[in-house]
């Protein structure tokens, strides 16, 4: 999924007269545009949602290792641990969103009952 988004971000050329945007800036632009086209949301809510998604993806990438994830994000492990609990991310073989657990949990694997 990240490779697909980075591919989309890199194919988005910057406007004439602006600085050359990094891949991260382009990815952020694509994500924000897609989300804003779907629904109206407050900036604070959007930032929290994006932070939660980024932490979720980095935790998946690090195999759930919080120290590695914290290093990748450039934050202290204690800060990441606090955010994980505040955002409701819980480990179940891998990190999942709490609402995904309530939604049926078809993809939980052998320990999840399937």
CORTA-V87055 format. One record per residue. N is the residue number from 1. SS is DSSP state (H for helix, E for strand, - for the rest). OMEGA is omega in degrees with one decimal (NA if undefined). Layout:
n | ss | omega
N | SS | OMEGA
N | SS | OMEGA
//
This chain:
n | ss | omega
1 | - | -179.4
2 | H | 179.0
3 | H | 178.4
4 | H | -179.9
5 | H | 177.5
6 | H | 176.7
7 | H | 177.3
8 | H | -178.3
9 | H | -178.5
10 | H | -179.5
11 | H | 178.6
12 | - | -178.1
13 | - | 176.9
14 | - | 178.3
15 | - | 178.9
16 | - | 177.4
17 | - | 178.7
18 | - | 178.8
19 | - | 177.9
20 | - | -177.7
21 | - | 176.4
22 | - | 178.0
23 | H | 179.6
24 | H | 178.6
25 | H | 178.7
26 | H | 177.7
27 | H | 178.6
28 | H | 178.8
29 | H | 180.0
30 | H | -179.8
31 | H | -179.2
32 | H | 179.5
33 | H | 179.1
34 | H | -177.5
35 | H | -178.0
36 | H | 176.9
37 | H | -176.7
38 | H | -176.0
39 | - | 178.5
40 | - | -178.1
41 | - | 177.5
42 | - | -178.6
43 | H | -179.4
44 | H | 179.1
45 | H | -179.7
46 | H | 180.0
47 | H | 178.0
48 | H | 179.1
49 | H | -179.4
50 | H | 178.5
51 | H | 180.0
52 | H | 179.4
53 | H | -179.7
54 | H | 178.8
55 | H | 178.5
56 | H | -178.4
57 | H | 179.5
58 | H | 176.3
59 | H | 175.9
60 | H | -178.6
61 | H | -178.2
62 | - | -179.2
63 | - | 179.6
64 | - | 179.9
65 | - | -174.9
66 | H | 178.7
67 | H | 178.1
68 | H | 179.8
69 | H | 179.4
70 | H | 178.1
71 | H | -179.8
72 | H | -178.6
73 | H | -179.6
74 | - | 177.4
75 | - | 176.6
76 | - | 178.7
77 | H | 178.1
78 | H | 177.8
79 | H | 179.6
80 | H | 179.5
81 | H | 178.1
82 | H | -178.6
83 | H | 179.2
84 | H | -179.7
85 | H | 179.9
86 | H | -177.1
87 | H | 177.4
88 | - | 174.8
89 | E | -178.4
90 | E | 178.3
91 | E | 171.9
92 | - | -171.0
93 | - | 172.2
94 | - | -179.0
95 | E | 178.8
96 | E | 175.7
97 | E | -178.3
98 | H | -178.8
99 | H | 175.7
100 | H | 177.3
101 | H | -179.4
102 | H | -176.3
103 | - | 176.3
104 | - | 176.4
105 | - | -179.4
106 | - | -173.4
107 | - | -176.9
108 | - | 177.5
109 | - | -172.8
110 | H | 179.7
111 | H | -179.0
112 | H | 175.7
113 | - | 179.8
114 | - | NA
//
